[in-house]
Structures are given as structure tokens and as C-alpha cells.
């Protein structure tokens, strides 16, 4: 019987453990944390956005880093297959805005319980101890070291996650093991991460959530690196929220001097918005402009817009000129926020970078360098936008690694 050892009890590791056991391997999964699936528990704000109900082409459009590498894994286990898999295990799911899939219970713990049971019920043994080292002889893995003792194996799957959220156990061990076994680890960067800004307006707007806005990010040269429509949030350090996290996936060189451009009213073109402003001012003709924007903008945003507009807040609506009105329009359609840095990698949802994909067989997840070695999940150099895509990467690569480690 093929003896498989898996390092890491997250999404990818549990999936690999369940399928390797299902196909007849003797599987032991080592997880250094007291419980498996710690990172799963905090995904989707504790609800676990476990998939995105879309086709493979749409899925790959949401993978800015090495998406083509995932083609075989997704064809073997598509986003729809993921949903069917969980439904088949008795976990009822629902599809929400943006085709995001959640458990009907809205409890991430139910996803963790389902995956733990899947692994255990198929015969995978879960041991809560830390793997200290990996052993390779004759260019093939043959053991891991736990508490100073060698534990032999025929196959080894590294599914340790990245470096983000280290309190969940993702402390970068897999990169150390991968390097020792001959692999290249690309530059590690935070991804799906809030962004820091030196702009004091962000602190003034702390806690303000904006819906249905368009965020466009440009470099110092004016080149657009990202644009999308959705929700965002101002914080004491800068900006966050779903579209900000997705933007961060495309921001790889902060020396470029990125600028976030927020269109607060993307559904209205400039002429329509100008007509709307003119109508509001006409209805408040003898009132101060500061008291005439409440139907157009959130209350917390009005003082900031007035400051950026540069108009005396006490100025009467009937004395605002066409040029001044146009200047207000520009403030609303292009609310600029300078970006200095991402937050620390420890706060990132995903680590961008990892084991170089050219060194991994995309059809099996086996190493092209070391025999019997497989990779799954975030430790691989591929990552996606927010919306359930990264978990599908974990599930699909985990399944592929598990199956092939048992067969080969």
C-alpha cells in the first residue's frame, strides 16, 4: 500500500487526504495547530465562501497569477464540481451575489466539519504535530521528521498554505521544505490585502462603507492596473473592502506610486450627474451648499467633498457657478486616494508567490524535480481575486495531488 504523508490540515490538505485515502493509500496528515481548517474558519467573514458558481473560462479570468497552470486541475474538479461535492456530503449550499457560494447555515465551521469527516471517514489519519524536516534520498522523498523521529513515506504532499494569517498556522514552513527539496520559491507578497494611504481624509472617513462604486487604480505614469465595480471601506490606515482586496492582486510594485480613483456615482455619466446636482441645488436655492448634498452623498462624506471642492460651505446654492458645479462633479466622479503600501503580509488573505509553477506537473501536481513530491493550495505560485476563487484552487489542486499520489 502506498504510504502518503500530507503536511498541512487546511482546505487543500484535507481534500488531498480524503481523496488519497479514497483511492487506497495509507495516508497520514500532520497539522501543527490543535485543530484543522483554522483559516477556513475566518474566510468569508466566518461564513466560508467555499466556491464561485461559474464556468472555467470565467474562473480563469479571475486568476491574475498563473491561471493557465490551473486548467487541468479545474477540468478535473470545476467550481460546479466543488458545489456538488459538498452537497453530496450533506452540506447544503446557496449562491449569493457575484455567484459566491456559501453554506446555507452561514457557518464556516460546518465546512471544516464536513472536510474533517471526509478525510477521516475515508481512512486518513490526522496527527496534530509539527513536521520539523523532510528527507530526500536518491532524488526522491522518503520521510518526514516529527519530534526528532523519521516517519517514512512513498509520497509527500506539501499543503502548508502561505505566510498570511500566521495565527492560523500559515507560517511559511512549506517554502522552506520546497527549497530544501530543490524547488524555487518566487517572491512572496501580500495579496487580497487592504491598502495604506497617507491621505488624512481616509482617517476622517474611517468606518464609511461605500456600495456600488467604481475603483480604478493607476500607476504614476497614469497606466491603469485595475478597475472594478463593487463595495469598499475607508479605514484609519487607508482603504479596504472587496474591490480594494481584488485591486491589491494587481499591485506588485509600490514604487510606482499608485493612486486609487473612486467614482462615487458610476451609474451616472457626467452630464446626467451635472443635471442631478443642478436639480438638487434648484430645490435648495436659498440654502447653503453644505445642506444640499444629503440626497447625493453619505453624510460622513459631505465635509470631505466640500473641503476638496474648495468652496465656502456657507455659499448659497443659487450663487454656485457652472464652473464650480463642474468642479464638484469632478470631486465626485474622481475621488483620489494616494496609496503608499499594502498592509503587512500577516494581514493578507492570500500570499502571492510560492513554488514556481514551471517546476510542477499541472496534470498531477507532482514535482518535476523530486520524485514522489506533490504540492497543493496556496503554497503554489498562483492566486485569484476574492469571491471563492482561491478556495476552489485549494480544493482542485488538493484533489489532484491526493488522487495522483495514491495512483502513481
N, C-alpha and C positions, 0 to 999 in steps of 0.2 A: 504494500500500500504506500502510495506517495505521501511523504510527510511534508506538510506545508506549514510554515510559520509566518504569521502576519504581525507586523509592528504597527499598532495604532487601531484604536477602537472607535473611530469616528464613522461618518457615513460610508466612506469608501472601504474602510477595513471591515466593517460589519457586513457589507454587501459581498465583499470578496470571501469572507469567512463562510457565509451561508452557502454561496454557490460552489466554492471549492469542496465543502463538506458534502453538498448535494450530489456532486459528481464523483464521490468515492474517496476523496483524500482524507488523510488523518490530519486535522487542522488544529493548530493552537494559535490563538490570538493573544498577544501581550498588549495590555493597556496600562500605562503607568498611573493614571488617575484612578481614584476609588470607584468611579462609575464610568460606563461607556457613554458615548454620544453627548459629551458635555457641550460641545459647540453647537450641536443640533438644537439643544435646549434654548439657545438665545437667538436662533435665526428667526426671521420674520417677526421680530418683537415678541418672541416667546410662542408664536403660533406655528412656526416652521413652514415656510414657503417651499414645499418639497419638490415642485416641478413647475414647468410652464407649458400649458397645453397648446403647443404649436407644432408645425411640421419642422423637419430637419433643416431645410433651407432658411426658414425664419430664425430658427435657433442659432445657426451659424452666423447670421447677421448680427447677433448679439454677443459674439465672442471675438473681441478685438485682438486677442493674443493667441496665435497658433490654432485657429479654428479648424483648418483643414486636417490637422492631426487627429481630430476627434471624429472624423467621418465614419470610420469603421465601428468605433465604439457606439456611436449614435444609431447606426443602422442595425447594430446588434441589440440595442436597448434604447429605444427612442423616448422622447419626453412622454408620448402617449403610453408607451410600454411601462414606463415608471408608474403612471397613474393606475394602469391595470394591475401591475404587480402589487401595489399597496391595497387596492380594492380586493384583490384575490386573497390577501392575508387578513381581510376583515376590517381594514381601516377605511372608513368612508371618507370621501374627499369632496371638495367643492371648488368651482372655478370662479375667481373674482376678477375685478378689473385688471386689464392687461394680461389676461389668460393665466394669472397666477393661481396655482393650485395649493390649497390648504386642507388639513384635516377638518371635517365637519365640526369636530369638537373644539377647534381653535386651540388645541393643546399640543405643543411640541413634544411633551413627554409621551404622548400616545405614539408618535413616530419613533421615538427612541425605544419604547417598549416593544413595538412591532418589529423593529430591526434586531433587537437583542434576542427576542423569541425566535425570529427567523434563523439567526445564526445558531443558537443553542439547539433548537428543535432538529436541525439538520446534522447535528453532531459536533459542531465547532466548540472547542474548549476555550473559555475566556479566563485568562490569568491576569490579575492586577499587580503586575510587577514591571519594572523598567528594564528594557533591553539596554545593556551597557555597551555592547560592541557586536560587530558582525565578523564572521570568519569566512575567509575565501581561500581555497586551495585549488591549484591547477586551473585557475580562471573560472572557478565555479563556487557558488556559495555552498557551505556545508554545515554552518552552525551559527547560533547567536549566543551571546554571553549574558546570563541573567544571574545576579547575585554571585558573580565570580565563577559560575559553572557553565560549561559548554552544553548547549542543547542542540543536538544535530537536526538537520533538515535537508530535504532534497530541493525544496523551493522556498524562496523568501519573497514576501510581498511587503514593500515599504509603502505604508499608507498613513504616514505620521502627520499630515497636514502641513501648514506653513509656519510662519512666525507671528501671525496675528492672534490676538486674544490669548496670550500665553497662560492665563489663568485656567483655560480650558485644556491645557496640555500641549498646545501647539508652540513648542519652544525651538523648533528648527533642528531637532535630532536627525530627521530624515536626510537633511542636506549633508550632515557630517558623514552618515553612513554611505550615502550615494558617492561622495567624493572618495571615500576610502575604497569603494568598490570600482573605482575607475571612471566615474561619471563627472561631467561638467555641470556645475550649477550656475545658471545665469544670474545677473544682478537681481537682488531681491529688493522690491519696492512695495510700499503700501498701495493697495487698490481697493476700490469701494470704500473710500475714506473721506471724512469731512475735510474742508479746506480752510486754512487760516488766512486772515486778511488784516492788514494794518489799518484798514478803514474804520474809524471810530463810529461810523453810522451803524455798523454791524452790532456793536455793543448796545447802542441806543435802541436797536430793533430786536434785541435778544428775546427769543420766545415767539416771535411772529412767524406763523406758518402761512405760506402762500400756495394756493392751488391754481391750476390752470394757467401757469406762466410758462414762458419760453426762456430757457437758459442757453446762451451761446458763449463759448469760451474761445478767446483768440490769444495768440502769442504777441510778443512785442512788435513783430513785423505785420500784424494785422491778419495773419493767416488763421482761418477758422479751424479749430481742432475738435470741436464738439458742438452739437446743437440738438436740443430735445425739449419736449413739452411735458409738464407734469407738476410735481409738488416739490417745494424746498422749504428750508427753515433757516432763520437767522439765529446765530448763537453769540455768546460772549467773545468767541475767538474768530468767528467768520461766518461760514455758511455750511449747511448740511442738508439732509433730505434726499429722497430717491434720485432726482435728476442730478444733484451735485455728486452723489456717490458714483453714478454712471459716468459723469464727466471726468472724474479722477482717473478712470481706467485709461483715458486718452492723454493724460498729462504726465509726461515722462521726464521732462527737463524743466525744472522750475527756474532755471537761469534765464529762460525765455521771457520771463515777466508776464505771466498770464493775467488776463482781465476777463472777469465774468460780466456779461451783458444780460440784464434781466428785462425782458419785455413783460411789463405788468399787465398789459391788455393785448395779448397776441391775437385775440379774435377780432379786434378792431384795427383796420388799417388807419393810416394817419389822417386821412380825410374824414373818415367816419368818427374817429376819436375826437378830432377837432370840432366836428359838429356836436358831439355829445358834450364836450366841455363848454361850448358856446351856449348850448341849451341850458345846462346847469347854471351857468353864470346869469343867463337871462332870467331864470326863475328866482335868482337871488340877487337881483340887480343892485340893490342898495346895501347888501351885506358885504362884510369883509371876505376876502378870498379864503381866509383860514376857516371860515364857517360854511364854505360852499363846495367842499370836496368829499364830504362824508358818504355820498352815494357812489362815488367813483373809486375811493381808496379806503383801505383799512385805517381805522382811527390812529393806530400807532405809527403808521407810515406818513401821515399828513405833515407833521412838523419837519420830518427829514426831507420830504419832497419840497416843502416851502423853502427850507434852507438851501437846497440845491438849486432851486429855481431862482433864488436871489431877489425875490420880490417882497416888499413890506407886507407881512401877514395882515395888516390892518387895511391894506389898499382895497377900495371898493370894487366889486365885480364890474360895475359899469365904466370903470376907468382903465380896465386892462386892455392893452392894445393887441392887435392881431399878432405882432411880432412877439409880444410877451406870452400870448397864448400858445404860440408855436414853440416857444422855449419850454413851457410847461409840458407840452406834448412830448418833446424830446426827453425830458426827465422821466416820463412815464414809460415811454417805449424803449428807452435805453438807460436803465438804472445800472450804472457801472460800479463794480466792486473789484478792486485790485487784489490779486491772490499772491501770497508770499510763499506758502509752503503747504504740504499736506500735514495732517495731524501725525503723531508718531505711529510707526508700523504696528505697535501693540494695540492701537485702537482701530486698525483696519479690519474690515470684514473678511478680506481676502488678501493673500500675499501674491503679488505679481512677480514672476520669475520662478525659477526652480530647475529641476533636472531637464537638461536640454532635450527637446523632443526628437531631434535627429538621431539621438542615441537610444531611442526606444522604438520597438516594433509597434506601429499603431494598430495592427490587426490582432495582437496578443497582449500588449503591454509588457512584453518581456524585454529585458536589456539586450542591446546588440553587442554589449561589451563583456558582460559577465553572465555565464550560463546559470540558469535557474533563478535569476533575479527579476522581479516584476515591480512595477510602480502603479499606484492608483491615487487619484484625487489631487488635492491641492499641492502636493509635493512636486507635481509635474508643472512645467512652464507653460501653462495655459489658464486663462481666466476670462470671466464674462461679466456682463452688466448685472445689475440687481434685477430680481424678478423670478428667482428659482433656477436660473441657468447654471449657476455654479454647483448647486446640489445635483443637478442632472449629470454634470461632468463627473462628480464623485460617484454617483450610482452606476453610471455606464462604464467608466474605467474600472471601478471596483468589480463589477460583474465580469468584465472581460478578463481581468487579471485572475480572478478566482477560478473561472472555468478553465482557462488555459494552464494555470499552474497545476490543476488536477489531471488534465489530459496529457500534457507533454511529458 
